[in-house]
Amino acid sequence: MARMIRHSLSLALVATALVSAQADKRLSADDVSRISGIQVHQVATGSVVGSGPGLNFAGPDNKMVLMVNFGTADMYRKAKAQKEMTVAGTTVPMVLFNKDVPGVGDEAFDSPPGKYQYVLYVRKGNQSISVTSYLRADTKPMLTVAQLASVATLILSRS
């Protein structure tokens, strides 16, 4: 009896994860695979390490490749203006803005400053998105800024 209950709970959790990761008209796993060259599948928030709110895509190894978050224009403005962040009561430098990326939405910038950029913040009208590439073992982003811009442009064309 206990075994049947555990099995039923497992099936319910899998079903919940699948429903939570249902296709979104703005971006599909096929879109991400085509743009990135990496075979991906969509995963539900919290179902794999690193999956957050919004749309999440993982590779064949079930490790995160790409995450897209949706917000208001205020999210974009705050990210662009951010200079520091408070973590556990300690304020640390945390600049997000690297440089403007023209031709995407009304305005866009890549992040963070430094050798590699792996996040693209985009504002169009009163809405914004952040498109985040996860890092490979060698700490290089799985997707380039140009690929992130392609993802963002596709999302904006469908929104």
N, C-alpha and C positions, 0 to 999 in steps of 0.2 A: 504494500500500500504506500509506504513512504517513498519507495522507488518510483512509483507511478506519479506521485505528487511532484517529486523532483523533476521528472521527465516533463511533466505538464508545465511546470514553471520555466524550465529551460526553453521549451517551445514557445511559450508566451513571451519570453525575453527576446528570442530571435525574431518573432513576428513584430514585436514593438520596434526593434532596431530597424527592420526592413521598412515598416510603415514610416518611421521617422526619417529614413533616408530616401523616401520616394523622390522620383524625378521632379525637377523644378524646371519650368519652361525657360528660365533665364540661362541655365547652363547645365549640360548633361555630362556624364562620364565620357561619352563618345567625343564631345567637343574638347574636353580637356586632353584626352588621349591624342586627338588629331593635332592640337596645338603644341603639346609638350613632347610628343613622341614616346610617351610612357603609357603603357596600358594601365588604366586606373578604373576603379569602381567607387561609387558613392557610398559613404559610410555615415551613420547617424552620429549626432552630437554625443560625445562621451563614450562611444563604442570602441574606439581605439585611442591609444596615447596620442595626445595633441589635437584631437578633434574638438572643435569648439562650436559656438553658435554659428548659424549660417550654413553654408554648403561646405562639405568636407569630401575630399577625394584621396584615396589611398592606392598604393601600387599593389602588384601581385603578392608582395610580402606582407601586406596589410599595414604598412607603415605610411604615414601621411606624406602626401606629395603637395597638395594645394588646399587652401582654405579661403573662402570668400565670406566676408562679413558685410552686412547691410546696415546703414544707419542714416542719420540726418546730416545735413550740411554742417551742423555743429560738430559732429564727430570729425569731419575733415578739418575744420578750422582749428579745433583743439589739438589734433595730431600735428598739424603744420606748425603751430605755435609752441608745442611742448619743448621745454628745455631741461626739465628734471622730473623725477618721479620719487614719491615717498614709498619706501618699502619697509615694513615693520618698524615704522617710526623714524627711519633714517632717510634723509633726502639725498638722492644720488643723481649725478648728471645723466640725462637720458634724452638726447636730442634725436628726433625722428626725421626731420627734414634733411634730405641730401641735395636734390636739385629738382627743378620743375621738369615735367615730362610733357612737352607740347603735343597737341593733337588727340588727346584722350579726354572725353567729357568737356566740361567747361574749364576745368583746371585739374592738374594731377601732379604728384611728386613721388619720387622714389625714396626708399628708406632702407636701412639707416645710413648715416654717413660712414665712410670707410671703404675698405677694399671691395666688399660685395654688398649689393643691394638685393633684398629678397621680399620687399613689400612695396606695393604700389597703392597709394591712396588717390581716389578719384572723387571729384564732386561734379554732379550735373544737376543744376537747379537746386532744389531743396533736399536732394538725396545724395548719399555718398556710399562708396564701397571701399573696402580694403581687400586686396588680393595678395595672399601670402604664399610664397613658395617655401617649402621645407628644405632643409639642408641635407646634402649627401654626407657620407662619412668623412670626406675630405674638407668639409665645411663650406663647399661651394653650393650655391642655390641650385635646386633641381630645375628651375625655370629661370630664364633670363628676364630682365626688365622688359625686353621687346615681347616675349611670350606673355608676361603678365599683362602688358598693354593690349595684346590681342584678346586675352580672356576678358578684360574689362570692356573693351570695345564691343565684343559680342554680347555681353550682358546688357550693356547700355542700349544696344540695338533692339533688344527683346523686352526691355522694361517699359 
